[in-house]
Amino acid sequence: MPLSSLYTPIEIRKIKKVNLRGGTIIDGFPSVGLTNAIASECFVHSLKTELVAVLDSPGFPALSIIRNTTPNFPARIYANEDLKLTIFASELNLDQSMYYSISKIVLQWAVENECELIISAAGMPASEEDADQVTEAQVYAAASTEQSLKRLANAGVPQLSNGSVTGIAALLLNEGVWMNFDVIVLLVKVLKDSPDFRAAAAVSETISKLVPGASCDIPSLLKEAELIEKNLRKIRNEQANPSVRIYG
């Protein structure tokens, strides 16, 4: 069996054509924790964005997200054409077998729309040795190219010297090296029991430094993200136990 046949295809259903040439993509697919999923939601709601495409795949769980009476696909693409910014947002609890397909579809969007940079994020637990010194989320970064390393240096973001990256972020980083495409992965060092929304606030603040004009309402995120995180966790749990749910 050819290796390619092992991967589930993903369809991009375009709603609106936008000019994103030279822009940035924020990966909001949760794979290692919910940090990037919450951060992407913050930018979607803080900036003037519009839904430009949805993603569909036979590998996705059967799920519709109802918001303000409107059904939504569980994987969506938002954009701000003025900022040349794309945001992938999703509540999906994906099996690891889908990570490769997701990374490929993000890169496909980048190439087709002539984007220049992909930013992803993942959690990085604090070690037992430095747990006592970690009082808040600390952001480090890994990058695929010399150009993206310069972006990090200019933004004052410390680089990860040694370590590992997992999940969708890892695949994007590796493909970025292979394709000589700018990919930055933000890694948040957090305490084991620290909530994801605090890490998401740190990631959002760092993204704002890397992408001119992109802003996230951090105070509102800290105020509301605990509820967002709870809802995301509810949705992920329901994918394992399908049923109809009503949220207040």
C-alpha positions in Angstrom: 0.0 0.0 0.0 1.5 3.4 -1.0 2.3 5.6 2.1 0.1 8.4 0.8 -3.0 6.2 1.0 -2.6 6.0 4.7 -3.5 9.7 5.1 -7.0 11.0 5.2 -7.7 13.8 2.7 -9.0 17.2 3.8 -11.1 19.5 1.6 -10.9 23.3 1.7 -14.3 24.7 0.9 -13.7 28.3 0.0 -16.3 30.9 0.9 -14.6 34.1 -0.2 -11.5 34.9 -2.2 -9.0 37.2 -0.4 -5.6 38.6 -1.1 -3.2 37.3 1.6 0.1 37.6 -0.3 3.1 38.1 1.9 1.0 37.4 5.0 1.1 35.3 8.1 -0.8 32.1 9.2 -1.7 31.3 12.8 -2.2 27.6 13.4 -5.1 27.1 15.8 -5.4 23.4 15.7 -5.1 21.8 19.2 -2.7 18.9 19.3 -0.5 19.4 22.4 -2.8 21.1 24.8 -5.3 23.9 24.0 -2.8 26.9 24.0 -2.9 27.7 20.3 -6.6 27.0 20.0 -7.4 29.5 22.7 -4.9 32.0 21.3 -6.4 31.8 17.8 -9.9 32.4 19.2 -8.6 35.6 20.8 -7.3 37.0 17.5 -10.5 36.0 15.7 -12.6 37.9 18.2 -10.1 40.8 18.8 -9.5 41.6 15.1 -11.9 42.3 12.3 -11.9 38.9 10.7 -14.2 37.1 8.3 -14.8 33.5 7.6 -13.2 32.7 4.3 -13.2 28.9 4.2 -14.1 25.8 6.1 -12.3 22.4 6.3 -14.0 19.1 5.9 -12.7 15.5 6.0 -14.1 12.0 6.4 -11.5 11.8 9.2 -13.1 14.5 11.3 -15.6 13.7 14.0 -19.3 14.3 13.2 -19.6 17.6 15.0 -21.3 21.0 14.5 -20.6 24.0 16.7 -23.7 26.1 17.4 -22.9 29.8 18.1 -25.5 32.5 18.2 -28.0 30.0 16.6 -25.7 29.4 13.7 -24.1 26.0 12.9 -20.4 26.1 12.3 -17.9 23.6 10.9 -15.5 22.5 13.6 -12.5 23.6 11.5 -12.6 27.0 9.9 -10.3 29.6 8.3 -10.7 33.3 9.1 -8.8 36.2 7.5 -8.1 39.8 7.9 -7.2 41.0 4.4 -5.8 44.4 5.6 -3.3 42.6 7.9 -2.7 39.7 5.4 -3.5 37.5 8.4 -5.0 34.0 8.2 -6.2 32.2 11.3 -7.0 28.5 11.4 -9.5 27.8 14.3 -10.8 24.5 15.4 -12.4 22.7 18.4 -11.5 19.3 17.0 -9.9 16.6 19.2 -7.9 15.1 16.4 -6.4 11.6 16.4 -2.6 11.7 15.8 -3.2 10.0 12.5 -4.7 13.3 11.2 -1.7 15.5 12.2 0.1 14.9 8.9 -2.9 15.8 6.8 -3.5 19.0 8.9 0.0 20.2 8.5 -0.1 19.6 4.8 -3.4 21.6 4.4 -1.9 24.5 6.4 1.1 24.5 4.1 -1.1 24.2 1.1 -3.0 27.3 2.1 0.3 29.1 2.6 1.6 28.2 -0.8 -1.6 28.9 -2.7 -2.1 32.3 -1.0 1.6 33.2 -1.2 1.9 33.6 2.6 5.4 34.1 4.0 5.1 32.9 7.6 3.3 30.2 9.7 3.1 30.5 13.5 2.2 27.6 15.7 2.4 26.9 19.4 2.6 24.1 21.9 3.0 23.6 25.7 6.3 22.7 27.3 6.0 21.5 30.9 8.5 23.0 33.4 11.0 20.5 34.7 11.0 19.5 38.3 14.3 21.3 38.8 12.9 24.7 37.7 9.3 24.3 38.8 9.9 26.4 41.9 11.2 29.3 39.8 8.4 29.2 37.2 5.6 31.6 38.4 4.1 32.5 35.0 4.1 31.2 31.4 7.5 31.7 29.7 7.7 31.7 25.9 10.5 30.2 23.9 10.6 29.6 20.1 12.0 27.3 17.4 12.2 28.4 13.8 12.8 26.7 10.5 14.9 29.3 8.6 17.5 32.0 9.2 14.9 34.6 8.2 12.5 33.4 10.9 15.3 33.3 13.4 15.9 37.0 12.7 12.2 37.7 13.2 12.5 36.1 16.7 15.6 38.1 17.5 14.0 41.4 16.4 11.0 40.7 18.6 13.1 39.7 21.6 11.8 36.2 21.8 14.3 33.7 23.3 15.2 30.7 21.1 15.0 27.1 22.3 18.6 25.8 22.2 17.9 22.1 22.9 14.7 20.1 23.2 11.9 18.6 21.2 8.6 19.7 19.6 5.6 17.4 19.1 2.3 17.4 17.4 1.2 19.4 14.4 3.7 22.1 15.3 6.5 19.7 14.9 5.4 18.6 11.4 5.0 22.3 10.3 8.5 23.0 11.7 10.1 20.0 9.9 8.3 20.8 6.6 9.4 24.4 6.9 13.0 23.3 7.1 12.5 21.0 4.1 10.8 23.6 2.0 12.9 26.6 3.2 9.6 28.2 4.4 9.4 30.4 7.5 7.8 28.6 10.4 7.9 29.7 14.0 6.8 27.5 16.8 6.2 29.2 20.2 6.8 26.9 23.2 5.3 27.9 26.5 7.0 26.7 29.6 4.2 26.3 32.2 3.7 24.5 35.5 2.0 21.1 35.2 -1.3 22.2 36.6 -1.3 25.7 35.1 -4.4 26.4 33.0 -4.0 26.6 29.3 -5.5 30.0 29.0 -2.6 31.7 30.8 -0.2 30.1 28.4 -2.5 31.2 25.5 -2.2 34.8 26.8 1.6 34.6 26.7 1.5 33.1 23.2 -1.0 35.8 22.0 1.3 38.6 23.4 4.3 37.1 21.5 2.4 36.8 18.3 1.5 40.5 18.5 5.2 41.2 18.6 5.9 39.1 15.5 3.0 40.2 13.4 2.7 44.0 13.0 -0.9 45.2 13.6 -2.1 41.9 15.0 -3.5 42.4 18.5 -5.3 40.3 21.0 -7.3 41.7 23.9 -5.2 40.1 26.6 -7.3 41.4 29.6 -10.5 40.1 28.0 -8.7 36.8 27.1 -7.7 36.3 30.8 -11.2 37.2 31.9 -13.1 35.0 29.4 -10.6 32.3 28.4 -11.3 30.2 31.4 -14.8 29.7 30.1 -13.5 29.2 26.5 -11.1 26.5 27.8 -13.9 24.8 29.7 -16.1 24.8 26.6 -13.3 23.5 24.4 -12.7 20.7 26.9 -16.4 19.9 27.0 -16.5 19.7 23.2 -13.4 17.4 23.1 -15.0 15.1 25.7 -18.2 14.9 23.7 -16.3 13.7 20.7 -15.5 10.6 22.6 -19.1 10.3 23.9 -21.4 11.6 21.1 -24.6 13.3 22.2 -26.5 16.6 21.8 -25.4 19.2 24.3 -26.8 22.6 25.2 -24.6 25.4 26.6 -25.7 28.4 28.4 
